[in-house]
Amino acid sequence: MDKEVEGIILYETPFQESSKIIQVLTKEYGLIGILCRGVLKPKSKFRCKLNKFSRVNFNLIYRENKLGILVSADVIDNYSYLRSDIILISYLTYLCELTYQVAKQSNSPKLYDTLIIALEKINNKLDPLVITNMLEIKYLDYLGIKLEFDKCVVCHSSNNILTLNSELGGVICQNCYIDGPIVNKKTISMIKRYYYFDLKKITSIDVSEVVKKEINNFLTNYYEKYTGLYTKSKYFLNTLIK
């Protein structure tokens, strides 16, 4: 049965000589695979339409729990601004690769809207690091490892919160602190806002460089320790933004 499906291409692999299989995060079905026959041929009308990280309207033969078969495709957005320099390309690459890994563990259609909103915000020139860190925090819910922002992760007291601890997964109070970096007080309040903010409603961003750096370092370390999803693209991105 032919279906129209909106989605963003997160991953692709060659198939035979002139075809490829694309992994697409869709609004309707979560993550699905689509077989695109003959699209790598020089004269294929789909050759330039099915680029990785493009948002596309697909017409396909949909088969539940099996590869779909491409019938036609029309590009909604190829995020040309995000492909305009190496740093923005690195953000685009990381966000899509991270989403692909998360979707393989939690195939929720809600991931699609979250990713698209984040890409649109960066495409509208809002701070890409802040948007990226917000997405990373929100994705932790899908992975079942939500951070603890409101109470000390050791004694569960909400009083005298001192710092963030990526090893323990949240905030630490003065009484339980032993060692490790002590972050800016604004970092603790801001990372909570990152989690609770509705991405769709954000129109401007005002976060100091110190706070942005501390939040990004904390999330990088937390992802590396607890998720197994620390990608090469995040390492490369962190190298660039330093």
Backbone as a ProteinNet text record, in pm:
[ID]
protein_1_A
[PRIMARY]
MDKEVEGIILYETPFQESSKIIQVLTKEYGLIGILCRGVLKPKSKFRCKLNKFSRVNFNLIYRENKLGILVSADVIDNYSYLRSDIILISYLTYLCELTYQVAKQSNSPKLYDTLIIALEKINNKLDPLVITNMLEIKYLDYLGIKLEFDKCVVCHSSNNILTLNSELGGVICQNCYIDGPIVNKKTISMIKRYYYFDLKKITSIDVSEVVKKEINNFLTNYYEKYTGLYTKSKYFLNTLIK
[TERTIARY]
83.9	0	87.3	61	136.6	95.5	195.7	168.7	257	207.4	289	342.5	472.5	538.7	638.4	633.1	730.6	842.6	967.9	1077.6	1209.2	1308.3	1443	1539.9	1626.9	1720.2	1835.7	1849.7	1952.1	2073.5	2054.4	2163	2137.6	2245.6	2228.6	2340.3	2306.7	2405.2	2384	2493.3	2479.4	2417.7	2343.9	2283.1	2298.9	2367.4	2400	2475.9	2465.3	2549.6	2493.2	2362.1	2305.5	2193.2	2177.6	2069	2126	2039.3	2080.9	1961.1	1992	1890.3	1908.4	1801.8	1808.5	1727.7	1779.3	1708.4	1647.5	1516.9	1443.1	1363.8	1382	1298.7	1173.5	1058.8	933.2	842.2	751.9	653.6	550.6	519.6	410.3	453.2	571	607.4	738.8	799.3	929	1036.7	1132.9	1244.7	1207.1	1221.3	1191.8	1303.6	1318	1412.4	1340.9	1403.5	1344.2	1447.8	1409.9	1494.8	1471.2	1579.8	1571.1	1643.3	1567.4	1627	1673.7	1798	1850	1879.6	1876	1889.8	2032.6	2129.3	2268.1	2308.8	2218.3	2247.6	2257.2	2350.5	2370.1	2242.7	2154.8	2034.9	1912.2	1929.7	1815.3	1763.1	1630.9	1571.2	1572.6	1602.9	1606.9	1748.2	1847.2	1986.7	2018.8	1968.6	1998.5	1893.3	1789.8	1681.4	1696.7	1779.9	1786.5	1920.5	1961.6	2086.2	2064.6	2166.2	2160	2134.2	2050.4	2012.2	1912.5	1852.5	1748.6	1610.9	1521.7	1382.9	1300.7	1228	1169.2	1025.9	941.6	811.5	827.4	807.5	822.9	687.1	681.7	572	633.8	583.5	648.7	548.8	594.7	519.7	561.1	472.3	504.6	471.5	569.9	550.6	596.5	504.7	535.7	641.9	743.9	856	940.2	926.6	1008.8	1053.8	1149	1191.2	1076.5	1055.2	964	1032.8	953.5	1006.4	974.7	1077.1	1057.1	979.6	879.7	806.1	843.9	838.5	879.5	919.3	979.8	1027.5	1034.5	997.5	1007.9	1072.3	1176.9	1251.1	1170.8	1157.6	1095.7	1202.7	1315.9	1423.3	1554.1	1657	1788.2	1882.8	1827.2	1903.5	2032.8	2017.2	2133.1	2217.1	2151.7	2228.1	2315.5	2262.8	2340.1	2453.1	2452.8	2560.7	2659.1	2646.5	2722.1	2863.1	2892.2	3030.9	3054	3179.5	3215	3157.9	3146.3	3092.2	2943.3	2868.6	2725.2	2699.9	2779.9	2768.3	2792.6	2887	2918.1	2801.1	2732.7	2612.2	2504.3	2480.4	2379.3	2410.3	2535.1	2577.1	2557.6	2603.1	2592.6	2447.5	2364.2	2224.9	2152.5	2179	2113.5	2168.6	2299.8	2358.6	2313.1	2307	2259.7	2114.2	2032.6	1891.1	1873.2	1954.4	1948.5	1976.9	2079	2113.1	2002.8	1944.3	1835.5	1712.7	1681.8	1563.5	1574.8	1695.9	1713.5	1680.5	1689.1	1659.3	1518.1	1465.2	1330.6	1263.6	1194	1140.3	1009.6	1019.6	902.8	885.1	765.6	741.6	766.1	763.4	787	929.3	1021.2	1158.6	1165.7	1080.5	1083.7	1059.2	951.1	918.5	1028.4	1085.1	1190.7	1312.5	1354.4	1470.3	1442.9	1328	1296.4	1291.6	1231.9	1226.1	1366.9	1452.2	1590.5	1664.8	1652.5	1719.7	1666.7	1537.8	1479.5	1529.9	1546	1596.4	1740.5	1823.7	1961.9	1963.2	1874.3	1863.1	1822.1	1749.7	1709.5	1813.9	1932.1	2051.2	2047.7	1970.7	1983.2	2107.1	2159.2	2286.2	2282.8	2365.5	2358.5	2402.3	2495.9	2540.5	2430.6	2361.7	2253	2141.7	2102.9	1997.1	2039.5	2164.9	2216.3	2212.3	2255.7	2253.8	2111.2	2019.3	1878.8	1826.8	1861.7	1818.1	1879	2006.5	2072.8	2002	1965.5	1897.5	1760.8	1685.1	1550.6	1557.4	1660.9	1674.4	1701.1	1751.6	1779.7	1652.3	1537.9	1411.2	1383	1411.7	1388.3	1484.2	1599.6	1699.4	1684.1	1592.5	1566.4	1671.6	1745.9	1851.2	1840.8	1724.5	1699.7	1790.4	1837.7	1923.1	1841.1	1908.2	1845	1892.6	1800.1	1834.5	1784.8	1686.6	1617.3	1669.6	1727	1774.3	1912.7	1989.1	2121.9	2110.4	2192.5	2183.2	2233.5	2298.8	2350.1	2252.3	2217.4	2133.5	1988.7	1960.8	1826.1	1773.4	1863.6	1825	1820.4	1725.6	1716.5	1784.7	1850.3	1914.6	2063.8	2116	2260	2322.9	2253.8	2307.6	2433.4	2540.5	2670.3	2713.9	2700.8	2758.8	2691.1	2736.2	2692.5	2800.6	2756.6	2851.6	2808.7	2885.2	2848.6	2866.4	2956.9	2978.1	2855.3	2789.5	2674.3	2541.2	2544.1	2424.2	2331.3	2386.9	2300.8	2371	2292.6	2346.8	2393	2491.2	2548	2538	2500.4	2492.7	2628.5	2638.3	2764.4	2806.1	2711.1	2743.7	2798.7	2756.1	2796.3	2913.1	2950.2	3059.2	3192.4	3267.6	3400.2	3508.4	3496	3592.4	3529.6	3607.1	3557.5	3531.5	3506.6	3485.9	3357.5	3363.8	3245.2	3202.2	3079.9	3033	2970.7	2952.8	2885.2	2742	2694.3	2557.2	2454.7	2482.6	2389.2	2383.4	2491.7	2493.7	2390.5	2378.9	2282.9	2139.7	2109.9	1973.8	1944.5	2045.3	2022.8	2003.5	2075.3	2059.2	1919.3	1862	1723	1629.7	1657.3	1574.8	1586.8	1706.8	1726.3	1627.9	1610.6	1523.1	1375.2	1335.9	1193.5	1148.6	1241.2	1204.1	1135.4	1032.1	969.6	1049	1118.4	1202.3	1124.2	1000.5	919.7	899.1	899.2	867.9	991.7	1110.2	1232.2	1253.2	1265.9	1288.5	1422.3	1482.4	1614	1685.7	1817.9	1899.3	2004.4	2014.9	2114.8	2178.3	2284.1	2355.5	2503	2567.7	2708.7	2794.5	2912.8	3004.9	3049.4	3067.4	3107.9	3001.8	2877	2767.6	2751.3	2757.9	2745.8	2854.8	2975.5	3087.8	3070.3	3029	3013.5	2901.9	2791.5	2681.1	2722.9	2790.2	2832.6	2932.8	3026.6	3123.7	3054.4	2959.5	2886.1	2811.1	2739.6	2660.7	2748.7	2860.4	2953.8	3001.9	3042.7	3092.2	2982.2	2861.6	2750.1	2712.2	2702.9	2669.9	2776	2901.1	3010	3005.2	2969.3	2971	2847.8	2729.5	2606.2	2528.1	2550.3	2463.4	2527	2658.5	2722.8	2699.9	2649	2615.4	2709.2	2825.2	2920.1	2977.5	2936.1	2973	3101	3164.7	3282.2	3248.3	3124.7	3085	3078.1	3046.2	3045.7	3187.9	3275.8	3416.5	3472.3	3443.2	3490.5	3429	3299.9	3231.7	3294.8	3319.4	3381.2	3519.4	3592.2	3725.1	3714.5	3613.3	3595.5	3555.3	3460.6	3407.3	3497.8	3601.7	3700.2	3778.8
-120.1	0	125	216.7	341.8	434	498.5	594.9	716.8	832	953.3	967.1	983	987.5	1103	1184.4	1292.1	1243.1	1269.6	1222.9	1289.9	1264.4	1317.2	1199.2	1203.7	1094.3	1103.6	1000.7	1001.9	916.1	816.8	722.2	657.1	619.8	553.7	451.9	347.1	244.9	205.1	187.8	142.8	3.5	-21.9	-153.2	-191.5	-303.9	-346.8	-234.3	-226	-132.5	9.3	23.7	156.2	195.9	120.1	147.9	179.3	224.1	243.3	225.6	196.3	186.8	305.2	378.1	494.2	467.7	514.5	509.2	646.4	649.4	775.3	786.1	896.8	923.9	993.8	932.9	985.5	1037.1	1121.4	1176.2	1069.4	982.6	886.7	756.5	704.5	568.1	556.7	667.7	659	627.6	545.3	513.1	397.8	420.7	315.9	309.4	194.4	178.7	183	245.3	255	211.8	118.3	76.4	169.1	230.5	325.9	264.4	203.4	130.9	227.5	209.2	281.8	429.2	475.6	620.2	670.2	578.2	619.9	625.2	590.2	602.6	750.7	786.7	928.3	998.2	926.5	987.9	976.4	922.6	907.8	1044.3	1063.6	1190.7	1208.2	1099.3	1106.6	1123.2	1120.3	1120.5	1238.2	1356.9	1478.3	1509.2	1427	1453.3	1376.4	1273.8	1184.6	1194.4	1317.8	1340.8	1321.4	1268.9	1250.7	1384.4	1381.5	1495.4	1588.5	1545.9	1625.4	1583.5	1680.3	1654.3	1638.7	1528.5	1488.9	1438.4	1465.6	1399.7	1276.8	1159.1	1034.6	979.4	924.5	837.1	698.3	604	473.2	360.9	243.1	123.3	87.3	111.1	91.1	-51.1	-116.4	-252.3	-254.3	-275.4	-270	-372.7	-325.2	-408.7	-465.3	-406.9	-444.7	-318.3	-333.6	-218	-168	-34.2	25.3	36.1	58	72.2	212.4	288.1	425.1	427.6	516.8	542.2	679.2	781.6	916.6	995.3	1111.9	1193.3	1339.8	1427.6	1572.4	1634.1	1711.8	1771.4	1885	1880.3	1990.4	2092.5	2042.9	2131.6	2052.9	2108.2	2041.9	2114.4	2211.5	2284.4	2341.9	2420.4	2477.1	2566.1	2639.6	2724.8	2638.9	2525.8	2438.6	2366.1	2372.9	2313.7	2420.1	2541.9	2654.6	2669.8	2609.8	2609.9	2485.7	2460	2332.4	2316.2	2425.1	2413.6	2380.3	2450.1	2422.5	2282.6	2241.3	2104.8	2003.9	2034.8	1944.5	1933.8	2045	2039.8	1956.2	1979.9	1904.6	1755.4	1722.2	1582.3	1517.8	1585.9	1528.8	1510.2	1610.7	1600.4	1487.1	1470.2	1362.4	1226.1	1217.1	1089.1	1050.3	1147.9	1119.7	1073.4	1143	1107.5	966.4	931.2	795.7	691.5	716.4	622	613.8	728.6	730.3	658.5	683.3	622.7	471.3	419.7	274.5	212.2	292.2	240.8	275.4	385.8	428.3	486.6	402.4	442.9	521.5	638.3	721.9	825.1	838.8	942.1	1083.8	1101.6	1234.4	1284	1190.9	1230.9	1318.3	1288.8	1362.2	1511.3	1542.7	1683.6	1752.9	1682.8	1742.1	1776.1	1683.8	1708.9	1820.2	1817.6	1918.8	2058	2070.7	2201.5	2250	2160.9	2199.3	2246.8	2174.8	2214.4	2347	2369.1	2495.7	2612.5	2589.8	2697.2	2733.8	2633.4	2662.1	2724.2	2676.6	2732.5	2879.6	2917.4	3056.5	3134.7	3075.6	3140.2	3159.8	3074.6	3071.3	2989.6	3012.9	2952.3	2800	2744.9	2599.3	2513.6	2561.9	2482.2	2470.4	2578	2575	2482.3	2494.9	2409.5	2262.6	2236.8	2099.2	2040.8	2117.2	2068.3	2048.3	2133.8	2113.9	1981.9	1953.6	1828.9	1709.3	1719.1	1609.5	1580.5	1684.4	1665.6	1601.3	1649	1594.9	1449.4	1412.2	1274.9	1176.6	1224	1133.8	1065.8	1132.5	1071.2	946.3	953.5	838.7	724	757.2	655.6	599.6	656.1	606.1	642.1	750.3	791.6	942.5	984.8	1124.8	1175.2	1297.8	1359.1	1405.8	1416.9	1469.1	1612.1	1708.8	1850.2	1911.9	1850	1914	1872.5	1752.2	1703.1	1642.3	1648.5	1587.8	1438.3	1391.6	1252.4	1155.9	1207.1	1120.9	1113.7	1230.2	1230.7	1272	1316.1	1354.9	1481.2	1559.7	1688.7	1793.2	1886.1	1995.2	2122.2	2111.9	2228.6	2232.9	2355.1	2379.1	2305.2	2308.6	2245.9	2321.4	2247.3	2308.8	2301.7	2184.3	2169.2	2054.8	2032.3	1920.7	1812.6	1686.9	1576.8	1477.9	1470.7	1382.8	1236.1	1205.7	1066.1	1010.7	1096.5	1052.6	1086.6	1174.7	1199	1307	1415	1524	1620.3	1684.8	1786.3	1723.7	1789.4	1746.1	1861.4	1830.4	1934.5	1952.4	2056.2	2085.9	1973	1910.7	1806.3	1679.2	1654.1	1529.7	1550.5	1674.5	1702.4	1651.7	1580.6	1531.3	1596.7	1583.4	1647.4	1666.4	1724	1749.8	1897.3	1938.3	2080.1	2134.4	2260.1	2329.7	2427.9	2410.1	2492.3	2622.1	2715.3	2840.9	2813.6	2892.3	2873.6	2886.7	2976	2994.3	2870.8	2794.5	2672	2572.8	2562.1	2467.9	2509.2	2637.9	2684.1	2676.8	2702.9	2705.8	2565.5	2466.5	2331.9	2277.2	2321	2285	2349.1	2473.3	2541.4	2473.7	2428.4	2356.7	2239.9	2170.8	2053.3	2093.2	2197.2	2231.5	2326.2	2397	2487.4	2410.1	2471.7	2421.2	2477.2	2390.8	2435	2520.8	2484.2	2553.3	2701	2733.4	2869.8	2960.2	2905.7	2984.1	3074.8	3204.5	3301.7	3372.8	3366.6	3427.1	3350.5	3362.4	3290.1	3384.4	3387.9	3470.8	3388.1	3318.1	3234.1	3269.1	3289.6	3328.1	3214.3	3249.4	3149.6	3051.5	3101.6	3013.6	2908.6	2950	2856.8	2757.1	2805.1	2715.3	2608.6	2651.3	2557.2	2452.9	2496.6	2403.3	2302.4	2348.4	2257.1	2157.1	2205.5	2115.1	2011.6	2053.8	1958.9	1853	1898.8	1805.2	1702.3	1747.2	1656	1562.9	1615.3	1530.9	1416	1447.5	1344.9	1247.2	1300.2	1214.5	1117.2	1167.5	1080.8	973.1	1013.3	918	806.9	841.8	743.4	652.9	710.4	637	590.8	650.4	616.9	524.7	527.3	452.1	514.3	637.9	704.5	819.8	821.3	929.9	906.6	988.5	967.6	1043	997.7	1067.3	1209.7	1230	1364.5	1461.3	1413	1502.8	1537.2	1440.2	1466.8	1570.7	1554.4	1648.7	1786.2	1789.7	1915.8	1987.9	1915.6	1977.2	2029.9	1960.4	2007.4	2140.1	2150.9	2273.8	2392	2370.4	2483.7	2527.8	2449.8	2496.5	2613.4
0	0	0	-94.6	-99.5	13.8	76.5	182.4	164.1	205.6	212	353.5	362.6	493.6	494.6	599.5	617.1	707.7	668.6	752.5	719.9	805	784.6	775.6	676.2	651.4	750.9	834.4	938.3	904	820.6	794	659.1	588.8	460.4	438.7	366.7	331.1	185.6	109.3	-29.5	-34.5	-143	-162.5	-308.5	-328.9	-464.2	-537.3	-668.6	-742.4	-748.5	-755.7	-782.8	-687.5	-580.6	-486.2	-348	-257.8	-119	-27.7	97.2	201.2	294.7	316.2	405.1	531.2	642	769.4	793.2	805.9	808.8	938.5	1008.6	1125.7	1076.9	1100.1	1047.3	1158.3	1116.6	1209.9	1247.8	1151.1	1171.4	1235.1	1198.9	1235.5	1312.7	1351.1	1414.7	1311.8	1347.4	1258.9	1166.6	1035.1	937.5	834	770	661.2	527.9	427.7	294.4	190.7	105.5	-4.6	-123.7	-169.9	-280.8	-401.1	-487.6	-600.5	-709.8	-753.5	-868	-846.2	-720.4	-697.3	-714.9	-719.7	-737.8	-884.5	-972.6	-1114.7	-1152.5	-1240.7	-1276.4	-1325	-1390.9	-1447.3	-1357.3	-1237.1	-1147.3	-1103.2	-1110.6	-1069	-917.4	-844.2	-698.7	-643.7	-730.2	-685.9	-595.2	-628.7	-551.5	-446.3	-437.7	-343.5	-212.9	-213.9	-99	-27.9	0.1	72.4	221.9	286.1	430.9	499.8	602.8	685.8	615.8	505.6	439.9	490.8	498.4	537.6	410	401.9	273.8	293.4	193.3	183.4	94.6	151	78	37.6	-80.7	-119.4	-130.7	-54.5	-50.9	-30.7	-63.9	-29.8	112	206	347.3	388.7	454	505	649.9	739.9	882.7	919.3	991.4	1036.9	922.9	804	690.2	618.3	527.2	448	362.4	364.1	269.1	133.1	28.8	-106.2	-156.3	-193.9	-240.7	-372.1	-377.4	-501.1	-556.1	-470.4	-509.7	-385.7	-407.2	-294	-334.6	-241.7	-261.2	-138.2	-159.1	-48	14.4	146.4	221.9	259.4	309.1	354.4	355.2	292.3	299.7	395.4	469.9	572.2	514.7	410.5	340.7	432.3	523.6	616.3	706.7	751.4	841.2	767.8	636.6	557.8	508	562.2	506	562.6	677.3	726.7	811.4	841.2	902.2	1043	1118.9	1254.6	1250.2	1164.3	1153.2	1098.1	1001.4	949.5	1061.2	1148.6	1259.7	1357	1382.8	1467	1401.1	1271.7	1197.9	1201.5	1176.4	1175	1311.5	1416.1	1550.9	1592.9	1572.4	1616	1544.7	1416.4	1342	1381.4	1401.5	1442.4	1583.7	1673	1808.5	1805.7	1728.4	1719.8	1664.5	1567	1510.4	1617.8	1700.3	1806.3	1911.7	1945.9	2044.2	1988.7	1861.1	1798.9	1791.3	1780.3	1777.5	1912.7	2019.1	2152.7	2198.7	2146.6	2184.2	2061	1987.8	1857.8	1873.6	1934	1958.9	1848	1791	1690.9	1742.6	1875.4	1932.4	1905	1882.9	1854	1729.3	1634.1	1506.9	1530	1598.3	1622.1	1701.1	1798.9	1881.3	1796.8	1711.3	1625.4	1526	1460.8	1358.8	1419.6	1536.2	1602.9	1634.6	1684.1	1716.3	1591.4	1482.5	1358.2	1306.2	1319.3	1274.1	1358.1	1487.8	1574.1	1536.2	1511	1470.8	1331.5	1244.5	1109.5	1114.6	1221.7	1242.4	1322.7	1335.3	1391.1	1541.8	1611.8	1757.4	1793.4	1912.2	1953.6	1938.9	1850.7	1824.5	1941.8	2024.2	2138	2242.1	2269.8	2368	2319.9	2193.8	2139.1	2142.9	2108.4	2110.7	2250.7	2349.7	2488.1	2538.7	2497.8	2534.9	2480.2	2355.6	2294.2	2367	2401.1	2472	2604.5	2676.9	2805.5	2785	2686.6	2662.4	2616.1	2542.6	2495.4	2608.5	2721.2	2832.8	2883	2870.7	2910.5	2827.7	2696.8	2608.5	2638.8	2694.2	2724.7	2865.8	2942.4	3077.6	3179.8	3154.5	3249	3275.8	3316.5	3344.9	3456.5	3442.2	3543.8	3663.7	3778.2	3899.1	3920.9	3901.7	3915.5	4045.8	4108.6	4220.8	4358.1	4366.8	4496.1	4480.7	4587.4	4588.2	4555.1	4462.5	4419.7	4527.2	4631.1	4738.4	4855.4	4912.6	5033.2	5006.9	4883.1	4839	4907.4	4962.3	5019.3	4908	4920.6	4823.5	4874.7	4989.5	5051	5018.5	5010.4	4996.3	4877.7	4764.1	4642.6	4600.7	4574.1	4548.8	4402.9	4340.2	4206.6	4131.6	4008.4	3925.1	3926.4	3923	3920.4	3812.7	3702.5	3591.4	3626.5	3719.9	3760.6	3831.9	3911.1	3989	3922.7	3822.6	3744.5	3796.4	3851.4	3895.2	3988.3	4074.7	4164.2	4296.2	4357	4484.6	4584.2	4708.1	4811.4	4878.7	4958	5027.4	5120.7	5186.7	5283.5	5217.4	5093.3	5025.2	4928.9	4907.2	4813.4	4869.8	4786.5	4826.2	4742.1	4609.3	4521.1	4383.6	4292.2	4157.9	4136.8	4013	3982.2	4044.3	4085.9	4135.5	4028.1	3978.4	3866.6	3916.6	3825.6	3852.7	3899.7	3995.3	4044.4	3931.8	3837.2	3725.9	3636.8	3636.5	3556.1	3607.3	3738.9	3797.8	3766.4	3778.7	3749	3598.9	3516.3	3371.5	3314.6	3366.6	3312.4	3343.3	3454.2	3483.3	3382.2	3345.7	3245.6	3109.7	3077.9	2951.6	2941.8	3052.8	3052.9	3040.2	3112.1	3118	3006.3	2943.5	2834.6	2722	2664.8	2542.9	2424.9	2352.5	2240.4	2141.6	2119.9	2019.1	2053.6	2183.1	2225.7	2238.2	2219	2234.8	2113.7	2139.3	2031.4	2044.5	2162.7	2183.4	2293.6	2294.8	2392.7	2449	2581.8	2648.5	2760.5	2727.3	2823.5	2813.9	2928.6	2927.8	2874.3	2825.5	2772.4	2880.7	3002.4	3113	3139.8	3146.8	3174.7	3060.5	2937.6	2821.9	2824.1	2854	2855.6	2965.5	3085.3	3196.9	3169.4	3112	3080.5	2973.3	2870.3	2763.1	2814.4	2897.7	2953.7	3039.2	3120.7	3206.4	3121.9	3019.4	2936.9	2854.3	2804.6	2730.6	2817.9	2940.4	3032.4	3073.5	3094.2	3135.8	3024.7	2903.3	2789.4	2771.1	2785.7	2765.7	2870	2992	3100.9	3100.7	3073.3	3099	2976.6	2860.7	2747.9	2645.1	2634.4	2527.3	2391	2388	2261.7	2230.6	2293	2264.2	2124.6	2030.7	1891	1855.6	1748.6	1698.3	1657.2	1609.8	1565.9	1683.7	1804.7	1921.2	1961.1	1954.4	1984.6	1887.8	1759.6	1658.4	1681	1713.4	1740	1858.4	1966.7	2084.8	2053.7	1967.8	1927	1852.5	1766.1	1687.7	1774.8	1866.3	1941.6	2054	2084.4	2184.5	2130.7
[MASK]
++++++++++++++++++++++++++++++++++++++++++++++++++++++++++++++++++++++++++++++++++++++++++++++++++++++++++++++++++++++++++++++++++++++++++++++++++++++++++++++++++++++++++++++++++++++++++++++++++++++++++++++++++++++++++++++++++++++++++++++++++

